[in-house]
């Protein structure tokens, strides 16, 4: 399960971080499959859209459809949530430090 009710309530709504420097924003969830990772900053429950970093072939910041994430299936593997990830600032995540340069 990608989203729990607790997680859904803890992720700020879309555009809530517009006036906060990206390095100070908080990543609330990490989803992954194979070598692809999604770092979630914001979420719209109404639109079912996340905003955050996507690291597939290169690191990008953008919108992510919850429906598309749920539909990914690679030889029976589906996108998973990192159950051991705890919320932290973007600047504290080693994999995202290149995006801050």
N, C-alpha and C positions, 0 to 999 in steps of 0.2 A: 504494500500500500504506500503510495507516494505521500499522500497527505492524511494526517490525522486531524481531528477537530481541534486539538490543542495547538498543533502547528499552524493550522489555517487561521486561528485567532491571533497567533503571535506575530505573523508576518504583516508588516505595515502595508497599507493600501498603495496602489499605484500612484506615482507622482508625489508621494509624501516626502521623499528625500531630495526633491529638486534643488533645494537651497543648501544642501549639506554636501561638502566636498566628498567625492567618491571614496577616498581613503578612509573617511570617518563613518561611512555607512556600514551597517551591520549585515552580514550574510547570515540568514536564518536557517537555511537548509542546503544540503548538497545532494544532488542526484547524479547517478552515474550508470554507464554501461560500457564495457570494454574500455577503450581509451578516451571516451567522451564524458565530460563532466559539465554539470549545470550548477552554478552557485546562485542561490535565490536571495534577492534583496527585497522585493516587493511583490504583491499579489492582488489581483482583482478577482474576488469570488464570483462576482456578477458576470464578468467577461471570461473567466477561467484562463487568465493570462498572467504569467509571471514576468518579472523584470529582473535581469541579473546578467552575470557573466556566463558565456557559453564557450567551452573549450573543446572543439572538435578537431579541426585542422589548425586553427589558430584561435587565440583568445579574443573574443568580441563581447561587447556590452549591448544587450538588446532585449527584445520581447520574446517570450517563449510560450507557446500554446500548451496548456495542460493536456488537452485532447491529443495533440501530436506526441507528447512525451509518453502518454499512456498507450498509444498505438504502435510504438516502436517494438519490434520483435525481430531479433537477430538469432536465427536458429534456436528458437525457444527461449532465448534470454530477453528479459524486459528491463526497462529502466528501473533502478532501485534507489531508495533513499539510504544515505549513509546513516545508520542508526547510532553511530558513535560520534557524529559531528555535533559540536556545540556552537551556538551562535557566537560570532566574533567579528570584530571590525575587519574590513577589507585589507587594511594595512597589516594585519596580523596573520594573513594567510599567505604562505610562501609561494604557492602556485599563482597568486594574483599580483604579486609585487611588480612584475614586468608591465602590467597594465597601468601602473601608477607613474611610470617614467614619462 
